[in-house]
Amino acid sequence: MANVCLVCGKGEVTGNNVSHSNLKTKRVWKPNIQRVKALVNGEIKKINICTRCLRTNKVSRAV
């Protein structure tokens, strides 16, 4: 499953783990993506959406 929200475009972000001795190693933060049934242009589709968009009702879920 792709780690990209279809509503807001939120995706993976990269950065560094920084230890106490200031050593740096690469790491990735992944968004909380859920696959839900939603109404898109009048038809029901399964889409990948982040929980922030789901919580703020940017998409109407299909019942």
C-alpha positions as YAML, in Angstrom:
chain: A
units: angstrom
residues:
- id: 1
  name: MET
  ca: [0.00, 0.00, 0.00]
- id: 2
  name: ALA
  ca: [1.31, 3.42, -0.91]
- id: 3
  name: ASN
  ca: [2.14, 5.65, 2.05]
- id: 4
  name: VAL
  ca: [0.53, 8.75, 0.52]
- id: 5
  name: CYS
  ca: [-2.79, 10.37, 1.44]
- id: 6
  name: LEU
  ca: [-4.97, 10.94, -1.64]
- id: 7
  name: VAL
  ca: [-6.59, 14.02, -0.08]
- id: 8
  name: CYS
  ca: [-3.73, 16.09, 1.34]
- id: 9
  name: GLY
  ca: [-0.71, 14.38, -0.23]
- id: 10
  name: LYS
  ca: [0.96, 13.63, 3.10]
- id: 11
  name: GLY
  ca: [3.73, 11.05, 2.65]
- id: 12
  name: GLU
  ca: [6.94, 9.73, 4.14]
- id: 13
  name: VAL
  ca: [9.42, 12.18, 5.65]
- id: 14
  name: THR
  ca: [13.10, 11.40, 6.13]
- id: 15
  name: GLY
  ca: [15.51, 12.59, 8.77]
- id: 16
  name: ASN
  ca: [18.13, 11.43, 11.23]
- id: 17
  name: ASN
  ca: [18.23, 9.52, 14.48]
- id: 18
  name: VAL
  ca: [20.67, 11.42, 16.65]
- id: 19
  name: SER
  ca: [22.30, 9.51, 19.49]
- id: 20
  name: HIS
  ca: [23.65, 10.92, 22.75]
- id: 21
  name: SER
  ca: [27.15, 10.86, 21.22]
- id: 22
  name: ASN
  ca: [25.76, 12.84, 18.23]
- id: 23
  name: LEU
  ca: [26.03, 9.93, 15.74]
- id: 24
  name: LYS
  ca: [23.45, 10.24, 12.98]
- id: 25
  name: THR
  ca: [21.64, 7.43, 11.14]
- id: 26
  name: LYS
  ca: [18.88, 7.81, 8.56]
- id: 27
  name: ARG
  ca: [15.26, 7.11, 9.52]
- id: 28
  name: VAL
  ca: [11.77, 7.52, 8.07]
- id: 29
  name: TRP
  ca: [8.52, 8.83, 9.58]
- id: 30
  name: LYS
  ca: [5.46, 7.25, 7.97]
- id: 31
  name: PRO
  ca: [1.96, 8.78, 8.07]
- id: 32
  name: ASN
  ca: [-0.96, 6.87, 9.53]
- id: 33
  name: ILE
  ca: [-2.66, 5.82, 6.29]
- id: 34
  name: GLN
  ca: [-5.96, 3.91, 6.34]
- id: 35
  name: ARG
  ca: [-7.80, 2.27, 3.45]
- id: 36
  name: VAL
  ca: [-11.46, 3.32, 3.65]
- id: 37
  name: LYS
  ca: [-14.55, 3.25, 1.47]
- id: 38
  name: ALA
  ca: [-15.52, 6.79, 0.57]
- id: 39
  name: LEU
  ca: [-17.80, 8.67, -1.79]
- id: 40
  name: VAL
  ca: [-15.71, 10.09, -4.63]
- id: 41
  name: ASN
  ca: [-17.60, 11.90, -7.41]
- id: 42
  name: GLY
  ca: [-20.85, 10.12, -6.48]
- id: 43
  name: GLU
  ca: [-19.43, 6.60, -6.49]
- id: 44
  name: ILE
  ca: [-18.00, 4.43, -3.73]
- id: 45
  name: LYS
  ca: [-14.25, 3.81, -3.95]
- id: 46
  name: LYS
  ca: [-11.59, 2.46, -1.64]
- id: 47
  name: ILE
  ca: [-8.99, 5.17, -1.09]
- id: 48
  name: ASN
  ca: [-5.88, 5.63, 1.02]
- id: 49
  name: ILE
  ca: [-6.39, 8.53, 3.42]
- id: 50
  name: CYS
  ca: [-4.49, 9.77, 6.46]
- id: 51
  name: THR
  ca: [-6.23, 9.75, 9.82]
- id: 52
  name: ARG
  ca: [-6.02, 13.55, 10.09]
- id: 53
  name: CYS
  ca: [-8.13, 13.97, 6.93]
- id: 54
  name: LEU
  ca: [-10.48, 11.22, 8.10]
- id: 55
  name: ARG
  ca: [-10.92, 12.87, 11.50]
- id: 56
  name: THR
  ca: [-11.60, 16.34, 10.06]
- id: 57
  name: ASN
  ca: [-14.25, 14.97, 7.64]
- id: 58
  name: LYS
  ca: [-12.47, 16.02, 4.44]
- id: 59
  name: VAL
  ca: [-13.99, 12.88, 2.89]
- id: 60
  name: SER
  ca: [-17.45, 11.44, 3.44]
- id: 61
  name: ARG
  ca: [-17.26, 7.75, 4.29]
- id: 62
  name: ALA
  ca: [-19.54, 5.32, 2.50]
- id: 63
  name: VAL
  ca: [-21.95, 3.46, 4.76]
...
